[in-house]
Amino acid sequence: MIVEDDFLIAMQAEIALVDAGFSVVGVAAAADEALVLARERRPAIAVVDIRVAGPRDGIDAAGDLFRELGVRSVFATAHDDQQTRARAEPFAPLGWLTKPYTMASLINVIRAALSKPN
């Protein structure tokens, strides 16, 4: 699952992941939308941007996904400071990608994240 409000980035990520053999269950542009999608589609992992549409951010989305469904996230964001990481830490992130990132690095981080034990 991808949580990203920039259509072009979301589309690029989805295409790259599908081409690499992953199944993308959907794209959400906002935190609340992400939880609804995850309840319906039960993703194994979420790729989450910090700044998304709506009043809540990607850390809020990752928290909801983790607490309610046990879904862990890889953060793909331009916001990679210590304060942001500290806010996300309780939700056991599987990795961080700092924007701008390559699709190859996204695929590598997802592969590594999926190989980690829960």
Secondary structure per residue as TSV (DSSP state, phi and psi in degrees):
chain	resnum	aa	ss	phi	psi
A	1	M	-	360.0	143.8
A	2	I	E	-118.7	131.3
A	3	V	E	-116.5	100.4
A	4	E	-	-156.9	128.7
A	5	D	S	-94.4	-6.7
A	6	D	-	-87.9	109.7
A	7	F	H	-54.5	-44.8
A	8	L	H	-66.5	-41.4
A	9	I	H	-65.4	-44.0
A	10	A	H	-60.6	-43.3
A	11	M	H	-65.3	-44.7
A	12	Q	H	-60.0	-45.5
A	13	A	H	-63.4	-44.4
A	14	E	H	-61.5	-46.9
A	15	I	H	-61.2	-45.6
A	16	A	H	-62.3	-43.7
A	17	L	H	-67.3	-42.6
A	18	V	H	-64.1	-44.3
A	19	D	H	-61.0	-28.1
A	20	A	T	-85.5	0.9
A	21	G	T	100.2	4.1
A	22	F	-	-88.4	155.5
A	23	S	-	-102.7	122.2
A	24	V	-	-99.5	117.5
A	25	V	-	-78.4	-14.4
A	26	G	-	159.8	172.6
A	27	V	E	-124.3	132.7
A	28	A	E	-119.6	141.2
A	29	A	S	-99.0	-10.0
A	30	A	B	-140.5	159.6
A	31	A	H	-59.8	-48.0
A	32	D	H	-64.8	-38.1
A	33	E	H	-63.9	-36.8
A	34	A	H	-62.8	-42.6
A	35	L	H	-66.5	-41.8
A	36	V	H	-60.5	-47.2
A	37	L	H	-62.1	-43.3
A	38	A	H	-66.0	-37.5
A	39	R	H	-61.2	-38.3
A	40	E	H	-77.3	-40.4
A	41	R	H	-107.8	-12.5
A	42	R	-	49.6	66.9
A	43	P	-	-70.0	156.5
A	44	A	S	-79.5	-27.8
A	45	I	E	-157.7	156.8
A	46	A	E	-125.1	135.4
A	47	V	E	-97.5	116.8
A	48	V	E	-125.4	127.5
A	49	D	-	-84.6	151.0
A	50	I	S	-75.7	-47.5
A	51	R	S	-91.9	108.6
A	52	V	-	-126.0	172.1
A	53	A	B	-64.8	152.8
A	54	G	S	93.2	179.1
A	55	P	S	-77.1	-18.0
A	56	R	S	-106.1	151.0
A	57	D	-	-102.2	-176.5
A	58	G	H	-66.3	-28.5
A	59	I	H	-67.9	-38.9
A	60	D	H	-59.4	-43.8
A	61	A	H	-61.7	-47.7
A	62	A	H	-61.2	-38.4
A	63	G	H	-63.1	-45.8
A	64	D	H	-59.8	-46.9
A	65	L	I	-61.6	-42.1
A	66	F	I	-70.2	-49.8
A	67	R	I	-65.9	-45.3
A	68	E	I	-84.6	-38.0
A	69	L	I	-120.2	-6.1
A	70	G	-	73.8	15.0
A	71	V	-	-83.6	126.4
A	72	R	E	-97.3	160.5
A	73	S	E	-122.4	153.8
A	74	V	E	-109.9	124.5
A	75	F	E	-89.1	128.1
A	76	A	E	-122.0	98.6
A	77	T	E	-155.1	158.9
A	78	A	S	-83.6	-11.3
A	79	H	-	-98.3	95.2
A	80	D	-	-126.1	29.1
A	81	D	-	-82.5	168.4
A	82	Q	H	-62.1	-38.8
A	83	Q	H	-64.1	-42.4
A	84	T	H	-64.6	-45.7
A	85	R	H	-61.4	-38.9
A	86	A	H	-65.1	-38.5
A	87	R	H	-64.4	-35.0
A	88	A	H	-83.4	-22.2
A	89	E	G	-52.2	-40.3
A	90	P	G	-61.3	-14.6
A	91	F	G	-102.4	17.4
A	92	A	-	50.1	59.2
A	93	P	-	-59.4	143.5
A	94	L	-	-89.1	-10.4
A	95	G	E	172.3	170.2
A	96	W	E	-135.6	134.4
A	97	L	E	-121.0	129.5
A	98	T	E	-96.7	127.5
A	99	K	S	-72.1	143.3
A	100	P	S	-78.8	141.4
A	101	Y	-	-124.0	161.6
A	102	T	-	-92.0	158.3
A	103	M	H	-67.3	-31.0
A	104	A	H	-63.8	-40.8
A	105	S	H	-68.0	-35.9
A	106	L	H	-60.2	-48.4
A	107	I	H	-60.8	-43.6
A	108	N	H	-62.6	-42.1
A	109	V	H	-66.9	-39.7
A	110	I	H	-65.7	-44.6
A	111	R	H	-58.4	-46.2
A	112	A	H	-64.1	-41.3
A	113	A	H	-63.9	-41.7
A	114	L	H	-71.1	-19.8
A	115	S	H	-86.8	-9.8
A	116	K	S	-76.1	143.3
A	117	P	-	-70.1	150.7
A	118	N	-	-71.6	360.0
